Amino acid sequence: MELKIKALSPKIGTEIPVPSFATVGSAAMDLRACIDEDVTIAAGARAIIPTGIAIALPCADYVALICARSGLASKFGITMANGVGVIDSDYRGELKAALFNSSDTDYTIHNGDRIAQLMVLPVVQPTLHLVEELDETARGEGGFGSTGR
């Protein structure tokens, strides 16, 4: 599968590396902030950070997901404001990360900082059928916490 990446800023490929997989086993590529001046996300606040790139998924068989970086989340409380950003196959605009500062300390993002991760996954668009009943399972309607601690 080929992923086309378009640089929307002259910083891409010079000041800011083009996204790539860090290791052979990496499932996602780091996305970096492409900003002209630092952005401080106040404690408990959100900010949308541009990446300076757009992508072209080849078809509706794929989706790109923008996910939090585990280090930013665990060390500084910087997560995705929307959980996961979904990039549909027909979107061609700039990738941006909606970040949330869940900590009690302001956090400053600098140009080129790694702010999120980009994953590409296969998509299944099922045929939908409205039914009166669903098949029974051992779990049934057991929801949150129903399988133990």
Buried (B, 14 or more C-beta within 10 A) or exposed (E): EEBEBEBBBEBBEEEBEEBEEEEEEEEBBBBBBBBEEEBEBEEEEEBEBBBBBBBEBEEEEBBBBBBBBEEBBEEBBBBBBEEEBEBEBEBEEBBBBBBBBBBEEEBEBEBBBBBBBBBBEEEEEEEEEEEEEEEEEEEEEEEEEEEEE
